[in-house]
Amino acid sequence: MSNKMTPVPLAVMMGQGVFSVQGKEYIVKALKLKHIEEFNADKMSTRIPYFDFLDKESVAKLEKWLPRIVFKGDKALSLKILMEDDWDLADLKRLWNEVIGISG
């Protein structure tokens, strides 16, 4: 039997990671176990496609989750702030991949 263990990324072990966009750094926190059911019910784990921005309900869900998981220093972020920081859709998709990745 092998004693090999799969390495766990440091961000997963710590429950947060650093995410950079346009030379600015953001803290991305892992989802808490108590929020996973709600996150999945909001269908946030499987999509952030461009057409979500045309649907007010999808934008509201994004606004609900961003302040829970993305921070600049100790300040929780909103979609408005990310737009002011000149994020694009590719940045947002990378962020969501990061959230899922560090959440294990």
HELIX and SHEET records of a PDB file:
HELIX    1   1 LEU A   10  MET A   14  1                                   5    
HELIX    2   2 LEU A   33  ALA A   41  1                                   9    
HELIX    3   3 TYR A   50  LEU A   54  5                                   5    
HELIX    4   4 LYS A   56  ILE A   69  1                                  14    
HELIX    5   5 LEU A   79  GLU A   84  1                                   6    
HELIX    6   6 LEU A   89  ILE A  102  1                                  14    
SHEET    1   A 4 GLN A  16  VAL A  21  0                                        
SHEET    2   A 4 LYS A  24  LYS A  29 -1                                        
SHEET    3   A 4 VAL A  70  LYS A  72 -1                                        
SHEET    4   A 4 LYS A  75  ALA A  76 -1                                        
END                                                                             
